[in-house]
């Protein structure tokens, strides 16, 4: 009985609520579209109406139609920044990240910090890593950066194999690095065979006493020629079973610094046999090859080279040997491994860049095109991939084919100064003077050489 009473009492209230909901229900999409079209007939130059009509088209999944409406809105607003950002933000809010790029990427400087962070989060979720790296680099450079931006940008640079960029980003903030970033800075510097300032190595080693950081720090000390630190480490670790490959390798580096060539060679050979890490093995063998080559031991250098060609067959080994031989000046040997790697892993960016001149020769052009296509098939928004395609067509005089890739470089690369000139030149050759002038202006504004720009376009 009580249940019946409650049911009777609640029924009128629910009916009223239902009526209210019906009154407040959003106007159907078709009705909104008709209303907007009617208003546009009276106010054809109202950019806000075109924007609203574009949003209705997005809700109907008519994306190409929406872009047409949005383009008209932007045109009528005289390319007003807020109109463009509103449209880009709308695509983003709808989870259509790729459609937002053409609106947001050219206007990063107008994004507030909150909008910029939301854009970065959306790019990360969509796994658009190459675009995300460009946005993070902008965020990093617009003002004194906060650490999460630095860390994420460096991680992406490392994952994409751009060790120079990773080093540059982390080195600028070395006192703030966490464990992972400190380790990565020491690691990429080893791959680059470069010299870090001693204060940087000291800060990272003292801040993170873990064995892995200690190991990487000692190799960096050796690269910097700081043998006192290396000797101290060797004394401490003389009876330790940990990292015996590192201990033996550093012993070889120390002996080599004292011109004990034979002893250094034996240490490097033992270290290469001891290690189970492919990266470490590649480093040691590259150092051993360098030792034999620079001391005139052609027999051992040639024998080691043949061994490397026979045994270094995995992509990882080939990549690291190619890197370590390249930074030590052994271009012919490095190219051998880059070529081998490219056959196994089409579209490997570092291999393409390192073999660029060779791949642009007549016999290899088709191979180069296939590899650039592989890069862009994997990531159509890749700054590097689009730059390779643009530069290929520029080199071979294909202005019409160059333009779409050049536009992508201008959109997706962090500071595409040279691309502005290349794109401007191609557009000038195609008699598109206004567009050419716009890109030449961007080139000059960012410090390009005025003497390279034709007089009529300055």
C-alpha positions in Angstrom: 0.0 0.0 0.0 2.8 2.4 0.9 4.5 1.6 -2.4 1.3 2.5 -4.3 1.0 5.8 -2.4 4.7 6.7 -3.2 4.1 5.8 -6.9 1.0 8.0 -7.0 2.7 11.0 -5.3 5.8 10.8 -7.6 4.0 10.5 -10.9 3.0 14.1 -11.3 6.5 15.4 -10.4 8.1 13.1 -12.9 5.6 14.2 -15.6 6.5 17.8 -14.9 10.2 17.0 -15.0 9.7 15.2 -18.3 7.9 18.3 -19.8 10.7 20.5 -18.6 13.4 18.3 -20.1 11.5 18.3 -23.4 11.4 22.1 -23.4 15.1 22.4 -22.7 16.2 19.7 -25.1 18.7 21.1 -27.6 17.4 22.1 -31.0 17.9 19.3 -33.5 21.0 19.6 -35.7 18.9 19.9 -38.9 16.9 22.8 -37.4 20.0 24.6 -36.3 21.5 24.2 -39.7 18.4 25.6 -41.4 18.3 28.5 -38.9 22.0 29.3 -39.6 21.5 29.1 -43.3 18.6 31.6 -43.1 20.6 34.0 -41.0 23.5 33.7 -43.5 21.2 34.7 -46.3 20.7 38.0 -44.5 24.3 38.3 -43.1 26.6 36.6 -45.6 29.7 38.3 -44.1 29.1 37.2 -40.5 32.1 35.0 -39.7 30.5 33.8 -36.5 27.6 32.3 -38.4 30.0 30.4 -40.7 31.9 29.1 -37.7 28.7 27.9 -36.1 27.6 26.3 -39.3 31.0 24.5 -39.4 30.5 23.1 -35.9 27.1 21.8 -37.0 28.7 20.0 -39.9 31.3 18.5 -37.5 28.4 17.1 -35.4 27.0 15.5 -38.6 30.5 14.0 -39.3 30.7 16.0 -42.5 34.3 17.0 -41.9 35.2 18.2 -45.4 32.1 20.4 -45.5 33.0 21.7 -42.0 36.5 22.7 -43.1 35.0 24.7 -46.0 32.7 26.6 -43.6 35.6 27.2 -41.2 37.8 28.5 -44.0 35.1 31.0 -45.0 34.8 32.1 -41.4 38.6 32.7 -41.1 38.6 34.5 -44.4 35.7 36.8 -43.4 37.4 37.5 -40.0 40.5 38.7 -41.7 42.4 35.7 -40.2 41.5 36.7 -36.7 43.6 34.7 -34.3 40.8 34.1 -31.8 38.6 32.7 -34.6 41.3 30.3 -35.7 42.0 29.2 -32.2 38.3 28.7 -31.5 38.0 26.5 -34.5 41.1 24.5 -33.7 40.0 24.2 -30.1 36.6 22.9 -31.2 38.2 20.1 -33.3 40.3 19.3 -30.3 37.3 19.2 -27.9 35.6 16.7 -30.2 38.6 14.4 -30.1 39.5 15.1 -33.7 43.1 16.0 -33.0 44.4 15.6 -36.6 41.9 18.1 -37.9 43.0 20.7 -35.3 46.6 20.7 -36.5 46.2 23.1 -39.4 44.6 25.7 -37.1 46.7 25.3 -34.0 50.2 24.6 -35.3 50.8 27.9 -37.1 49.4 29.8 -34.1 51.2 28.2 -31.1 52.4 31.6 -30.0 48.8 32.7 -29.4 47.9 29.7 -27.3 47.6 30.4 -23.5 49.5 28.0 -21.3 46.3 26.1 -20.4 45.4 25.7 -24.1 48.9 24.7 -24.9 48.9 22.0 -22.2 45.5 20.7 -23.4 46.9 20.5 -26.9 50.0 18.6 -25.7 47.8 16.2 -23.8 45.6 15.5 -26.8 48.7 15.0 -29.0 50.1 12.5 -26.5 46.9 10.6 -26.3 46.7 10.5 -30.1 50.3 9.3 -30.2 51.3 12.1 -32.6 54.8 12.1 -31.2 56.6 14.1 -33.9 54.1 16.9 -33.7 54.1 16.7 -29.9 57.9 17.2 -29.9 57.5 20.4 -32.0 54.9 21.7 -29.6 56.9 20.9 -26.6 60.0 22.6 -28.0 57.8 25.7 -28.6 56.6 25.5 -25.0 60.2 25.1 -23.8 61.4 28.2 -25.7 58.5 30.6 -25.1 59.6 31.4 -21.5 61.8 29.8 -18.8 60.4 26.2 -19.1 59.0 24.1 -16.4 60.6 20.8 -15.9 57.9 18.3 -17.1 58.0 19.9 -20.6 61.8 19.6 -20.7 61.7 15.9 -19.7 59.0 14.9 -22.1 60.6 16.7 -25.1 64.0 15.0 -24.3 62.3 11.6 -24.1 60.7 12.0 -27.5 63.9 13.2 -29.0 65.7 10.2 -27.6 63.0 7.8 -28.8 63.2 9.3 -32.3 66.9 8.8 -32.4 67.8 12.5 -32.3 70.5 12.3 -29.7 71.9 15.8 -30.5 68.5 17.4 -29.7 68.0 15.3 -26.6 71.5 16.4 -25.4 70.7 20.0 -26.1 67.4 20.0 -24.3 68.8 18.3 -21.2 72.1 20.1 -21.0 70.3 23.4 -20.7 68.6 22.2 -17.5 71.1 19.8 -16.1 70.8 20.9 -12.5 67.1 20.0 -12.4 67.2 16.6 -14.0 65.6 13.6 -12.4 67.2 10.1 -12.5 65.9 9.1 -15.9 66.9 12.4 -17.6 70.3 12.5 -15.9 71.0 9.0 -17.1 69.8 9.8 -20.6 72.1 12.9 -20.8 75.1 10.8 -19.9 74.0 8.1 -22.3 73.4 10.2 -25.4 76.7 12.0 -24.9 78.5 8.6 -25.0 76.7 7.8 -28.3 77.8 11.2 -29.6 81.4 10.7 -28.4 81.2 14.2 -27.2 82.6 16.0 -24.1 80.3 17.2 -21.3 81.4 20.0 -19.0 82.9 18.3 -15.9 80.5 20.2 -13.6 77.6 18.6 -15.4 78.9 15.0 -14.9 79.8 15.9 -11.2 76.2 17.1 -10.5 74.5 14.1 -12.0 76.9 11.6 -10.4 76.5 13.1 -6.9 72.8 13.5 -7.2 72.2 9.9 -8.3 74.6 7.4 -6.6 73.0 4.4 -8.4 75.5 2.0 -10.1 74.1 2.7 -13.6 74.7 6.5 -13.4 78.2 5.8 -11.9 79.0 3.6 -14.9 77.9 6.2 -17.4 79.6 9.0 -15.5 82.9 7.2 -15.7 82.7 6.8 -19.5 81.9 10.5 -19.8 84.9 11.3 -17.6 87.1 9.2 -19.9 85.7 11.0 -23.0 86.6 14.3 -21.3 90.1 13.0 -20.5 89.6 13.3 -16.7 91.7 10.4 -15.8 92.0 11.2 -12.1 88.2 10.5 -11.7 88.5 7.3 -13.8 91.5 6.0 -11.7 89.6 6.7 -8.5 86.6 4.6 -9.8 88.9 1.8 -10.9 90.5 1.7 -7.4 87.1 1.5 -5.8 85.8 -1.2 -8.1 89.0 -3.4 -8.3 87.5 -6.2 -6.3 83.9 -5.8 -7.3 82.2 -8.3 -9.5 79.8 -5.7 -10.8 80.2 -4.2 -14.3 83.4 -6.1 -15.1 83.0 -5.2 -18.7 83.0 -1.5 -17.8 85.9 -1.9 -15.5 88.0 -3.6 -18.2 86.9 -1.2 -20.8 87.9 1.9 -18.7 91.2 0.2 -17.8 91.8 0.1 -21.6 90.9 3.7 -22.0 93.3 4.6 -19.1 96.1 2.5 -20.6 95.6 4.1 -24.0 95.9 7.5 -22.5 99.3 6.4 -21.2 100.3 5.2 -24.6 100.2 1.5 -23.5 98.8 0.5 -26.8 99.2 -3.3 -26.5 97.7 -3.4 -23.0 94.8 -1.2 -24.1 94.1 -3.4 -27.0 94.0 -6.5 -24.8 91.7 -4.8 -22.4 89.3 -3.7 -25.1 89.3 -7.3 -26.5 88.5 -8.7 -23.1 85.8 -6.2 -22.4 84.1 -6.9 -25.7 84.2 -10.7 -24.9 82.9 -10.1 -21.4 79.9 -7.8 -22.0 76.4 -9.1 -22.7 75.0 -5.6 -23.7 74.8 -5.0 -27.5 75.2 -1.3 -27.0 78.3 -1.7 -24.8 79.8 -4.2 -27.2 79.3 -1.8 -30.1 81.0 1.0 -28.1 84.0 -1.2 -27.2 84.5 -2.6 -30.6 84.3 0.8 -32.2 86.9 2.0 -29.7 89.1 -1.0 -30.5 88.8 -0.4 -34.2 89.8 3.2 -33.6 92.8 2.1 -31.6 94.0 -0.3 -34.3 93.5 2.2 -37.1 95.2 5.1 -35.4 98.2 3.0 -34.3 98.8 1.6 -37.8 97.9 -2.0 -36.9 96.2 -2.7 -40.3 96.2 -6.4 -39.9 94.2 -6.3 -36.6 91.9 -3.5 -37.9 91.1 -5.5 -41.0 90.5 -8.7 -39.1 88.2 -6.9 -36.6 86.3 -5.3 -39.5 85.6 -8.7 -41.1 84.5 -10.0 -37.7 82.1 -7.1 -37.3 80.6 -7.6 -40.7 80.0 -11.3 -40.0 78.7 -11.0 -36.5 76.9 -7.6 -36.2 73.7 -8.7 -37.9 70.9 -7.4 -35.6 69.4 -4.0 -36.3 70.4 -2.7 -32.9 74.0 -3.7 -33.3 74.2 -2.3 -36.8 72.7 1.0 -35.7 75.0 1.5 -32.7 78.1 0.4 -34.7 77.1 2.8 -37.5 76.7 5.7 -34.9 79.9 5.0 -33.1 82.0 4.6 -36.2 80.5 7.7 -37.8 81.3 10.0 -34.8 84.8 8.7 -34.9 85.3 9.6 -38.5 85.0 6.2 -40.2 82.4 7.2 -42.8 82.9 4.3 -45.2 82.6 1.7 -42.4 79.6 3.6 -40.9 77.8 3.7 -44.2 78.2 -0.1 -44.6 76.2 -0.6 -41.4 73.6 2.1 -42.2 73.0 0.4 -45.6 72.6 -3.0 -43.9 70.2 -1.4 -41.4 68.2 0.3 -44.1 67.6 -3.0 -45.9 66.3 -4.5 -42.7 64.4 -1.4 -41.4 63.1 0.7 -44.3 62.4 4.3 -43.3 65.1 4.4 -40.6 65.5 8.2 -40.3 69.1 8.3 -39.1 70.2 5.9 -41.8 68.6 7.9 -44.5 70.1 11.2 -43.2 73.6 9.6 -42.9 73.3 8.1 -46.5 71.7 11.2 -48.0 74.4 12.0 -50.6 74.8 8.4 -51.6 71.0 7.8 -51.9 70.6 10.8 -54.2 72.9 9.2 -56.8 71.1 8.0 -59.9 71.3 4.3 -59.0 69.8 4.8 -55.6 67.1 7.3 -56.2 64.3 4.7 -56.3 65.6 3.2 -53.0 65.6 6.7 -51.5 62.0 7.4 -52.6 60.8 4.1 -51.2 62.4 4.9 -47.8 61.0 8.4 -47.6 57.6 7.0 -48.4 58.1 4.5 -45.6 58.8 7.3 -43.1 55.7 9.2 -44.2 53.5 6.1 -44.3 54.4 5.5 -40.6 54.0 9.2 -39.7 52.5 11.7 -42.3 53.2 14.5 -39.8 56.9 13.8 -39.4 58.9 16.9 -39.6 62.0 14.9 -40.6 60.1 12.8 -43.2 58.5 15.8 -44.8 61.8 17.7 -44.8 63.5 14.7 -46.6 60.7 14.6 -49.2 60.9 18.4 -49.7 64.7 18.4 -50.0 64.6 15.5 -52.4 62.3 17.3 -54.8 64.2 20.5 -54.4 67.4 18.7 -55.3 65.8 17.2 -58.4 63.9 20.4 -59.5 60.4 19.0 -58.9 58.8 22.3 -57.7 55.2 21.2 -58.0 55.8 18.0 -56.0 57.9 19.9 -53.5 55.1 22.3 -52.4 52.9 20.1 -50.3 55.9 18.7 -48.4 57.3 22.2 -47.9 54.0 23.3 -46.4 54.1 20.4 -44.0 57.6 21.3 -43.0 56.5 24.9 -42.3 53.6 23.5 -40.2 55.2 20.7 -38.3 58.9 21.7 -37.8 60.0 23.8 -34.9 62.1 26.5 -36.6 61.9 25.8 -40.4 64.0 28.8 -41.6 65.6 27.1 -44.6 62.3 25.5 -45.5 60.7 28.9 -45.9 63.4 29.8 -48.5 63.0 26.5 -50.3 59.2 26.7 -50.4 59.3 30.4 -51.5 61.7 29.5 -54.3 59.4 26.7 -55.6 56.3 28.9 -55.4 58.2 31.7 -57.3 59.1 29.2 -60.0 55.4 28.2 -60.2 54.5 31.9 -60.7 52.7 32.0 -57.3 54.2 35.3 -56.4 52.0 36.3 -53.5 52.6 33.0 -51.7 56.3 33.1 -52.5 56.6 36.6 -51.1 54.9 35.5 -47.9 57.4 32.6 -47.3 60.4 34.7 -48.3 59.2 37.3 -45.7 59.1 34.6 -43.0 62.6 33.5 -44.1 64.0 37.0 -43.7 62.1 37.7 -40.5 63.8 34.7 -38.9 67.3 35.8 -39.8 67.7 34.4 -43.3 70.3 35.8 -45.8 68.6 38.7 -47.7 71.1 38.2 -50.5 69.6 34.8 -51.4 66.1 36.2 -51.9 65.4 37.6 -55.4 65.2 41.4 -55.3 61.6 41.5 -56.5 60.5 39.4 -53.4 62.3 41.3 -50.7 
